[in-house]
Every structure is written in C-alpha cells, then in structure tokens.
Amino acid sequence: MGRRRAMGREVEEDEDEYDFDELQSSGKRLKCGGSEEDQSENPLIPGSFFYPMSPTAFVVCDALEPDFPIIYVNSVFEIFTGYHADEVIGRNCRFLQYRDPRARRRHPLVDPVVVSEIRRCLEEGVEFHGEILNFRKDGTPLVNMLQLKPIHGDDGIVTHVIGIQTFSEAKIDLNRVSYPVFKQTSYQQCDLLGGNPPTNAENSQTSDVCGILQLSDEVLAHNILSRLTPRDVASIGSVCRRIRQLTKNEQVRKMVCQNAWGSEVMGTLELMTKRVGWGRLARELTTLEAVCWKKLTVGGAVEPSRCNFSACAAGNRLVLFGGEGVNMQPMDDTFILNLDAANPEWRRMPVTSSPPGRWGHTLSCVNGSSLVVFGGCGRQGLLNDMFVLDLDAQQPTWKEVLGGTPPLPRSWHSSCTVEGSKLVVSGGCTDAGVLLSDTHLLDLMTDKPVWKEIPTSWAPPSRLGHSLSVYGRTKILMFGGLAKSGNVRLRSGEAYTIDLEEDAPQWRQLVCGGVGSQNAVVPPPRLDHVAVSMPCGRIIIFGGSIAGLHSPSQLFLLDPSEEKPSWRILNVPGQPPKFAWGHSTCVVGGARVLVLGGQTGEEWILNELHELCLASIADVDT
Ligand SMILES: Cc1cc2nc3c(=O)[nH]c(=O)nc-3n(C[C@H](O)[C@H](O)[C@H](O)COP(=O)(O)O)c2cc1C
C-alpha cells in the first residue's frame, strides 16, 4: 500500500497505484513511488514510459490560494513526468514547461499562445482543452494533451482545478527554436524615449519614470504586451522604438488577438493571417479601414430555382439546404460551395439520406464542420425536428437528433451557435400564426443532447424574422423582426441581449445611444435582415424589409459590449448586393461575409453571390 498526498493530507491508497516497471512489462500490480520510503526502491526511470494503454495522469490545484498550487498528483503523473509528489506539491504546474528543473523560464518552444489561453481560461473559470509542450524532469520533451476542469463550490466559486494530462512522445528537434526567443535589445539599441542608450546618470534619473523599460524583452513581451488588447498594443507601441519593435513580433500579435477574440475565432482566422499577418488583421478589423463589397463569381448553380432556403458556412465551405420551390414545393436538397477550391463551384451534395423538404427553417454550423437543420415549414405543416450533417464524414449523411422534448414546431424563427456546439433557437411563428417569444438551447457536444428551454422571467416581445448574433463568447444579441406590440405586429428596431454564462440568464433590452451622442444613428426597424458577428464582438446589420424605405447599401455597426453602445453607419465602397430582404449570409474564414439570395420585391435572387470583405486578403507587407 502506498501513500499519496491529497488536499494537503497524506492518504492511503491501495487500489490506484501503478508501478513503473509493471506498467512496462507485466500485468502484475506493484507499489509505486509515492511515499518517501518508496522512492529509493522504485526510482522513476526516465525514457521508458511509453506504453500503449495510457492511464491518465492528473493533478488537483487549489484555486483559492494564489497561483494555483498543486495539492495532489496521482502516481501516473509522477511516472510520466519523473517528478515525485513531494517535489511538486505547493508549486504551480508551469514547471512542466521548463526543460530543466532549475530553469527559470519556460522553454522557447512552448507555445506562448497556448499558455495565454490557459491563463484566460483559469481567470474566467472555464474549461481548457489543448496541446502544450512539456518536459520530464530529465528534460525529455512530451506532448501534453491537457484538460483543465474547474470545480465549483456550493456558492459557485471555483475552489479547485483538476488538470488531466495525456502525455505522449514529442518528436521535436529541441535545437530548432521556431518560436523567436527575444534577444535582449537592451539599451545599446534604443533609448528610453526612442533614441540613445542612457548614461548612468540618466539611468538613475529616468528609473523612476520608465522602470518598465528596465524589464527584459521577454518579460515585456510575454507578461505585459501579450495581455493587452490590439488597441492598447497599438498605443503602447508609440512609447518608444524598443516597445514598438516588440509589438511587431508575430507571436505577441497573435496572443494579443487571442485575448481580444478568443481561441475559437483565432482558428478560423488562421488561414487569413498567413497572408496578412496578425498585426495587420487586428488593425483592419478594429478600424474597418479595408472593408469593401465585391461581387463573387463562382461556377455551377443551385438548381432548380427556389426561395426561402437557408445557407450557412462551415469554415471555408458554404452549404445551402432546402427552400421553397415552384408551386410552394418544399425542397430537401443540399448544395455545397468550397471556397478553398482553385475554381469554386456550387455542387449538389450526394447525401445518402435527407431531412424532409422545408422552407423557413434554420441552418447552423456546430463543432466546426457539422450543420444542423431545425424546424421550418414542410409538406405536412410546421416542423420541430432536427438533423445533423457531418461534412467531414466519408459519406455525408443527414442524421436525425431526437433531443428529448423539442421546442414547438415553428418557422421563421432564428438560431445561432454558442461556444461551438450549443444550438440556440428563439421565436418564430406557429401553425396557428401565433408569434413565439421562447428561447431553447441544445448542446450537441453531449452524448445525448436534450433540448432545454432557457427560463427567463422576462423575454422580448414575441417575433419572427429577427436575427440572433453571438458576441463575447456566450452572449447573444437579438435584433429586429416582426414583433407583437399589443394587438398589432410591427417591425422592430430594438436590440436585446442575454448572457448564457450567467447562472440565471436573463434577456435585457439594450439601450443603444442615439439621441445626443455624436455620429450615432438608429437603424430603421426591419425584419428578414442580415446580422453578422465580427471576430472582435461587433455586429453589422443591413438589408431586410423596412417600411417604406429603400436604403439599399446602408450598413449599421454596433459594439454591444460597450458601456453605452450606439449604432453607427459604416460606409463601404465597392459593389454591394441589390437591396433585398430574406438574404442569407455566412461568414467564411472569419472575415469574409458572403451574401446570397433575397427578395428584391420583383424577383428572388438565387445564384448571385456578394462578399463583404472585413479585411484585405491580398498579399501585403505588414
Ligand atoms: C490544475 C492545473 C493543472 C495544470 N497542468 C499543467 C500541465 O500539465 N502542463 C502545463 O504546461 N501547464 C499546466 N497548467 C498551467 C500552468 O500551471 C499555468 O497556469 C499556465 O502556465 C499559465 O500561467 P502562467 O502564464 O502564469 O505560467 C496547469 C494549471 C492548473 C490549474
């Protein structure tokens, strides 16, 4: 029987122990080095710890103490890392990022973007999943597929964090330092305010003023610059040449973007930044200086003709499902346009089974590469069924997901995806023509997804044809629609928000400045418009059905997280789509907004594609 430390105490274990030699060779269970007496008998032998059935290493850290000290490690952790419990209890886990137990900084190959994401997750008390380079005590590099799970006390406060490590061999050349180590520019290269090295006298005089500049480049870059927002980094870059130089580092810029936009958005933007770099992308998405409209010409066509279809993007693929064909025929076909292809063209997808045909439904992207169809109007009336299509499957097939008790059958509702896998559906219209005001959520990441109505003490008036846009990871902005107002139905120009991360999420009206504030405008009330969430959390709306007004290309921009949010008009050059309502929009590659379809009042547009480019995609020097 061995002894383990748990929550600062020593506890006895007899079930959960692995012996290192045993793990390697036999199925027999022996004792493992956990207690001091055991250590000499069972040394943690380096270099021979890879075996096929990996048991899981895990640690528990105290979240109520500063710097998350370890209070428990299991024996698998000891075996894989070569560190004994006694050596690591009370320390922060970051020592695994140091190649040498005596090293005082993380190895340059440890990705600072991942470290920064871990930091953010711990600060926000949310789960982390990701891969990070770690080192055994003897310096052997390991790939650590790390999961961090916060544990909440009865009062909701995070009291502990469990770290689950799945280690595997890291096949890397440690002599190749791909991540730029900051070579100290020191004072030989720049002065405190942009000129020459300070003399001793200057040093003592200026130390009060610019102590920050006495920090090493590495500390400045990793501990200060990488925690700022793109806007702040741009400002601090004007302090002096040395800091400006550091802000040009691509890794620092990437971390800064990640702070502002979160890791999910970063994934979709990665491809784009290969061409323009993170610095330029951050600037363009902040200032919107490069926004423009373009007409996009692609091959193929969506046939036969239809209206009221739904389209959605999964990465760089655009998918269109269903719609209302001639003689109100509900369509059930799926089309795909792959924008990564050399010559993109619409293709009908050969799916082995299809959901029943429909229009007025929603199509949303979940888990990066799957699409979900919900509701709409079918041959027999309104629907509340749900089907999922995995685009990456060898033989893509629409599969029905039952999900417990679904929301009422409906059409012209709105939907969005929160945190990658949670489908949210709100409002719409029932068979009897009644408008709805409910909001439902279904997490498609769980084994058995179940619909849950979000119980709110107050909800925006019931409506259809509104938009739901996600910002700030878990927040939703509802805008516009045809809303019930007393006994009549009116176009709405109101905005409402809800934060799903709150314990009891509540809809609240967002009071958007207009009167009195400079440049502020109020978008005319509308329904069936387009709403686009930008990577930085701002929302653009345009088009839709507007009473008696024809304001074809007017775009409105709102930052709902501002203290006093206000709409402003965004003037966009280029070739905009025709003014229409019922457009379908998809954001591809994070910063390309594709607009298709729509009703101009005279005709339905089907095969016309326009692009609202939020940032330049040409090859340019940063
Ligand atoms: C419970 C827990 C387990 C952790 N496990 C690891 C780990 O196995 N490897 C690692 O590199 N970092 C791990 N970390 C993350 C680091 O301790 C640290 O939080 C991270 O490096 C970011 O903080 P820093 O920038 O101050 O170093 C863990 C953190 C917690 C709270």
The ligand as an SDF file (V2000), in Angstrom:
LIG
                    3D

 31 33  0  0  0  0  0  0  0  0999 V2000
   -4.8910   22.0960  -12.2990 C   0  0  0  0  0  0  0  0  0  0  0  0
   -3.8700   22.6520  -13.2680 C   0  0  0  0  0  0  0  0  0  0  0  0
   -3.1000   21.7640  -13.9980 C   0  0  0  0  0  0  0  0  0  0  0  0
   -2.1650   22.2440  -14.9130 C   0  0  0  0  0  0  0  0  0  0  0  0
   -1.4120   21.3560  -15.6140 N   0  0  0  0  0  0  0  0  0  0  0  0
   -0.4790   21.8050  -16.4660 C   0  0  0  0  0  0  0  0  0  0  0  0
    0.3460   20.8990  -17.1880 C   0  0  0  0  0  0  0  0  0  0  0  0
    0.2410   19.6890  -17.0650 O   0  0  0  0  0  0  0  0  0  0  0  0
    1.2500   21.4100  -18.0530 N   0  0  0  0  0  0  0  0  0  0  0  0
    1.4090   22.7630  -18.2440 C   0  0  0  0  0  0  0  0  0  0  0  0
    2.2490   23.1490  -19.0400 O   0  0  0  0  0  0  0  0  0  0  0  0
    0.6390   23.6370  -17.5820 N   0  0  0  0  0  0  0  0  0  0  0  0
   -0.2950   23.2090  -16.7040 C   0  0  0  0  0  0  0  0  0  0  0  0
   -1.0730   24.0970  -16.0150 N   0  0  0  0  0  0  0  0  0  0  0  0
   -0.9980   25.5370  -16.3520 C   0  0  0  0  0  0  0  0  0  0  0  0
    0.0490   26.3100  -15.5730 C   0  0  0  0  0  0  0  0  0  0  0  0
    0.0170   25.9810  -14.2200 O   0  0  0  0  0  0  0  0  0  0  0  0
   -0.1800   27.8220  -15.7030 C   0  0  0  0  0  0  0  0  0  0  0  0
   -1.4720   28.1140  -15.2630 O   0  0  0  0  0  0  0  0  0  0  0  0
   -0.0160   28.3050  -17.1390 C   0  0  0  0  0  0  0  0  0  0  0  0
    1.3480   28.1500  -17.4830 O   0  0  0  0  0  0  0  0  0  0  0  0
   -0.4120   29.7700  -17.3440 C   0  0  0  0  0  0  0  0  0  0  0  0
    0.0910   30.6090  -16.3680 O   0  0  0  0  0  0  0  0  0  0  0  0
    1.4940   31.4120  -16.4490 P   0  0  0  0  0  0  0  0  0  0  0  0
    1.4560   32.2480  -17.6630 O   0  0  0  0  0  0  0  0  0  0  0  0
    1.4850   32.2300  -15.1850 O   0  0  0  0  0  0  0  0  0  0  0  0
    2.5820   30.3890  -16.4830 O   0  0  0  0  0  0  0  0  0  0  0  0
   -1.9970   23.6450  -15.0980 C   0  0  0  0  0  0  0  0  0  0  0  0
   -2.7850   24.5180  -14.3340 C   0  0  0  0  0  0  0  0  0  0  0  0
   -3.7200   24.0390  -13.4340 C   0  0  0  0  0  0  0  0  0  0  0  0
   -4.5510   24.9980  -12.6250 C   0  0  0  0  0  0  0  0  0  0  0  0
  1  2  1  0
  2  3  1  0
  2 30  2  0
  3  4  2  0
  4  5  1  0
  4 28  1  0
  5  6  2  0
  6  7  1  0
  6 13  1  0
  7  8  2  0
  7  9  1  0
  9 10  1  0
 10 11  2  0
 10 12  1  0
 12 13  2  0
 13 14  1  0
 14 15  1  0
 14 28  1  0
 15 16  1  0
 16 17  1  0
 16 18  1  0
 18 19  1  0
 18 20  1  0
 20 21  1  0
 20 22  1  0
 22 23  1  0
 23 24  1  0
 24 25  2  0
 24 26  1  0
 24 27  1  0
 28 29  2  0
 29 30  1  0
 30 31  1  0
M  END
$$$$
